[in-house]
């Protein structure tokens, strides 16, 4: 007999992008929270996140999103960030 799993926290949240409930286990929520986190970063931190970092000798320390996921994925993240900024500015 299978037992029903229970969680100590709610697994639904309200999407800032859509205003609708979304599962916190969904890809949609992962994408939105990634964009929200990036908007909290400084420009230098975001640049390092997307483009990676090199040490003083020019050796790559971190490849960044473009190096790992590709340019298309980076553009999709940036588009989500822009949508989130637009939603936030509309609600003010």
Sine and cosine of phi, psi and omega as CSV:
sin_phi,cos_phi,sin_psi,cos_psi,sin_omega,cos_omega
0.00,0.00,0.75,-0.66,0.01,-1.00
-1.00,0.06,0.70,-0.71,0.06,-1.00
-1.00,-0.02,0.50,-0.87,0.01,-1.00
-0.99,0.12,0.80,-0.60,-0.01,-1.00
-0.96,0.29,0.63,-0.78,0.10,-0.99
-0.84,-0.54,0.44,-0.90,-0.02,-1.00
-0.85,-0.53,0.52,-0.85,-0.02,-1.00
-0.99,0.13,-0.02,1.00,0.04,-1.00
-0.62,-0.78,0.31,-0.95,0.00,-1.00
-0.91,0.41,0.66,-0.75,0.01,-1.00
-0.97,-0.24,0.29,0.96,0.09,-1.00
-0.80,-0.60,0.55,-0.83,0.05,-1.00
-0.62,-0.78,0.26,-0.97,0.05,-1.00
-1.00,-0.03,0.83,-0.55,0.02,-1.00
-0.93,0.36,0.76,-0.65,0.07,-1.00
-0.94,0.35,-0.47,0.88,-0.02,-1.00
-0.96,0.27,-0.67,0.74,-0.10,-1.00
-0.94,-0.33,-0.33,0.94,-0.08,-1.00
0.97,0.23,0.11,0.99,-0.05,-1.00
-0.96,-0.29,0.41,-0.91,0.09,-1.00
-0.90,0.43,0.60,-0.80,0.02,-1.00
-0.61,-0.79,0.57,-0.82,0.04,-1.00
-0.94,0.34,0.73,-0.69,0.03,-1.00
-0.96,0.27,-0.03,1.00,0.07,-1.00
-0.99,-0.15,-0.01,1.00,-0.12,-0.99
-1.00,0.04,0.34,-0.94,0.08,-1.00
-0.91,0.42,-0.60,0.80,0.03,-1.00
-0.84,0.54,-0.70,0.72,0.01,-1.00
-0.93,0.36,-0.64,0.77,0.02,-1.00
-0.86,0.50,-0.70,0.71,-0.02,-1.00
-0.90,0.43,-0.70,0.72,0.00,-1.00
-0.91,0.42,-0.69,0.73,-0.02,-1.00
-0.93,0.36,-0.53,0.85,0.08,-1.00
-0.89,0.46,-0.71,0.71,0.01,-1.00
-0.90,0.44,-0.66,0.75,0.02,-1.00
-0.89,0.46,-0.65,0.76,0.02,-1.00
-0.90,0.43,-0.69,0.72,-0.01,-1.00
-0.90,0.44,-0.58,0.82,0.01,-1.00
-0.93,0.38,-0.35,0.94,0.05,-1.00
-0.99,0.15,-0.28,0.96,-0.04,-1.00
-0.99,0.17,0.39,-0.92,0.13,-0.99
-0.95,0.31,0.24,-0.97,0.04,-1.00
-0.86,0.51,-0.66,0.75,0.01,-1.00
-0.89,0.45,-0.66,0.75,0.03,-1.00
-0.91,0.41,-0.66,0.76,0.03,-1.00
-0.91,0.42,-0.66,0.75,0.04,-1.00
-0.86,0.51,-0.70,0.72,0.03,-1.00
-0.91,0.42,-0.62,0.78,0.02,-1.00
-0.87,0.49,-0.71,0.71,-0.04,-1.00
-0.99,0.17,-0.66,0.75,-0.14,-0.99
-0.98,-0.20,-0.18,0.98,-0.02,-1.00
1.00,0.05,-0.03,-1.00,-0.02,-1.00
-0.69,-0.73,0.47,-0.89,0.07,-1.00
-0.82,-0.57,0.45,-0.89,0.07,-1.00
-0.99,0.12,-0.05,-1.00,-0.05,-1.00
-0.87,0.49,-0.45,0.89,0.01,-1.00
-1.00,0.05,0.01,1.00,-0.01,-1.00
1.00,0.07,0.11,0.99,0.03,-1.00
-0.99,0.17,0.70,-0.72,-0.02,-1.00
-0.92,0.39,0.81,-0.59,0.07,-1.00
-0.99,-0.10,-0.65,0.76,-0.09,-1.00
-0.60,-0.80,0.80,-0.60,-0.06,-1.00
-0.97,0.24,-0.39,0.92,-0.03,-1.00
0.98,0.20,0.14,-0.99,-0.05,-1.00
-0.89,0.46,-0.66,0.75,-0.02,-1.00
-0.88,0.48,-0.67,0.74,0.01,-1.00
-0.95,0.32,-0.46,0.89,-0.05,-1.00
-1.00,-0.10,-0.78,0.62,-0.08,-1.00
-0.99,-0.14,-0.32,0.95,0.00,-1.00
0.98,-0.21,0.27,-0.96,-0.05,-1.00
-0.89,0.45,-0.65,0.76,-0.02,-1.00
-0.87,0.50,-0.70,0.72,0.01,-1.00
-0.89,0.45,-0.67,0.75,0.03,-1.00
-0.88,0.47,-0.66,0.75,0.02,-1.00
-0.91,0.42,-0.60,0.80,0.04,-1.00
-0.91,0.41,-0.65,0.76,0.04,-1.00
-0.90,0.44,-0.71,0.71,0.00,-1.00
-0.89,0.47,-0.62,0.78,0.03,-1.00
-0.90,0.43,-0.64,0.77,0.05,-1.00
-0.90,0.43,-0.65,0.76,0.05,-1.00
-0.87,0.49,-0.69,0.73,0.00,-1.00
-0.90,0.43,-0.67,0.74,0.05,-1.00
-0.88,0.48,-0.68,0.74,-0.01,-1.00
-0.91,0.42,-0.67,0.74,0.05,-1.00
-0.88,0.47,-0.65,0.76,0.01,-1.00
-0.90,0.43,-0.69,0.72,0.02,-1.00
-0.88,0.47,-0.67,0.74,0.00,-1.00
-0.91,0.42,-0.63,0.77,-0.02,-1.00
-0.96,0.29,-0.50,0.87,0.05,-1.00
-0.93,0.37,-0.54,0.84,-0.08,-1.00
-0.99,0.14,-0.07,1.00,0.00,-1.00
-1.00,0.07,0.00,0.00,0.00,0.00
